[in-house]
Each structure stands twice: as structure tokens, then as C-alpha cells.
């Protein structure tokens, strides 16, 4: 009788060893799989309040805590005889999907891929994540980026990447923020591409995703550095995706909402249209907001030259921008917040025209 020992097992998310018993002919007679960790959750949860169970049982695993957290919270729902509201159910499902993404990316790219891609006959010293990086760096980067995407969704929803306390008995303890929603939507195309085809062509979509994330950060926090990074990423995406209008659409939003440059935003939208994109209500709203914003700045800054020759020209430029915005808002009304902004622009236009009449009267 001979015994082979595999210790540790290196392709699992945990700690274990395997004993294989061979007879005198070299045939396997028995195998033992040993989980070498002593956890004790079944014991130290005894006597604790039921509402503490989700946060305790999530500690079973640092890779998939969301799954344990959700299972425990559902058990608490049953104990309380409550049904979470529909929005909470969907948010729970969303964070669990993010858990699948990050955990499966880790399992495939970091644990299984060295065996599957490098081959079982390859040198064991090279058959690991570092060997995979040497042989296929793009594949390795794709794995890291895909897992990062799942982790960032979890952090955005629950404010924590590991052992979040966001899922509670009865639902969740906070709503989905608009900024988090935009981040998830911005990252989906690149994540989907990475999962399906992590080749060179995907780099463009990845740059596109990074551009949108930098755009959201820059606009939310008024960070010139992040906005410049967004422009850089979208420019890279343009070169990698020469037929796609998406980089131009991203640039337009950076220029209008972030850098406050409506002229460059308009040019970017025209480039998107040349690439086959039909401008819709969203893009028309973008332009209207840009013209309205510039009109507001011109109208406000005209106070610095009040009574001086440049005032009339500056106010007239503000009036022209307000008129462009008015036409665009009117064309898409009642889509989005166009009605509210239309009323606002018309009030500003009345003030501007009144001042122009005053200047005209004073000149005579």
C-alpha cells in the first residue's frame, strides 16, 4: 500500500489536501479529501440574535461573502415572515450577479486557466497565474479587469467590497445611487467583451469604459485631472474603434458637462453622426444643456463689463445661446427635464432681452 499526498490543493478558494491510496499494482483503492480549516460557525452562532446572522455568516468566505450574506438574509426574511419590496429584490439580485462575475473571474482566470490554457503536461513550476501572464498577458489583464468590475459593483452598492453589510433582513439598507448606476452601465460593454473575447479588439471597449468612469468621477467631483484622463481614454478608444460612434458620444458628454465647452461637444456629436449614429433626444438635450449653460455664464459675466462697450456683444451672445437651447428643448419636449429647462431658458431670455432694450435705449 502506497499513499500519495497533494497538500495543499491549489485550485480551490480555500485550504485542503488530498490523500490517494494505491495498492501494490499501483491502482487507486481509496481517496480522502481533507478540509484543513476549523471554522466553528455552527457553534459560535448559537444563542446570537437572528438579525446578526447575515454579518456573521458572510465571514465564512472572503471570496464569496455576498452569497452567504444573501442566504442568511433570506432565512431571516422567512423567520420574520416578510417579503422584501420589489426594488430591494432586484438590488439583491444585482449584487449577487456582481458576486458571480468577480468570483467566476477569479476561479477561471486565476485558478483554472493555467491548467486549461497552458496544458496539464506543462511544467508545474510554470503552470500558475505568473506563467499565464508570461504566455498570454492580454488574457491575464482581462481576468483582472473582469474581476475588478464585479468588485466595483459590490463596492458601489454596499460601500464595501468584502463582507458588506448592505443586505439586511427585509431588504437592503440603502438605495441605488444615480452615480453608481451610471458607473455600472458605463462598465457593462467592456465587461461583456472581456468575458466573451479578451483579444486586442477589446482594448478599445476597455478604454471606452475607463473613459466613462473617469468622466463620471471628473464631473461629480469637478476634477480637471479626471476629466483630462477621460478625454485621453476616449481618444485612445477612437483609434482602436475607428468605426464606432461611442468614443465621440463619450467625448461630447465630457466637453459639455465636464469641461463646459459646447463647441467641442457639438463637434464630437457631428463626428458620431458621420460614423452612422442618429442623434436622438438624449443628444439634443445634451446640446441644449450646453448652450443654456454657456448662456448663463455669458449673462453672469456681463455684469463685470456693465455699462462698457463689450457688454452688448456679450449679452447678445448669451441671447443667441438661450435661443438655441430654447429651440432644442422645445423640439424634444416633454422628454426628460426639457419642460422645466424650457421654462428656465425663457425666463433667462426675457431678462437678457430686457437688458438689451435698456442698452439700446441708453445709446439714443
Secondary structure, DSSP 8 states (H G I E B T S, - for coil): -EEEEEES--SSSS-EEEEEEE-TTS-EEEEEEEE-----HHHHTTTS-GGGHHHHHGGG-SSSHHHHHHHHHHHHHHHHT----HHHHHHHHHHHHHHHHHHHHIIIIIIIHHHHHH-TTS-TTTSSHHHHHHH-HHHHHHHHHHHHHHHHHHHHHHS-SSS---EETTEESS---HHHHHHHHHHHHHHHHHHH--STTHHHHHHHHHHHHHHHHHHHHT-HHHHHHHHHHHHHHHHH-TT-SHHHHHHHHIIIIIS--HHHHHHHHHHHHHTT----HHHHHHHHHHHHHHHHHHHHHGGGGTTSTHHHHHHHHHHHHHHHHHHHHHHHTTSTTHHHHHHHHHHHHHHHHHHHHHHHHHH-
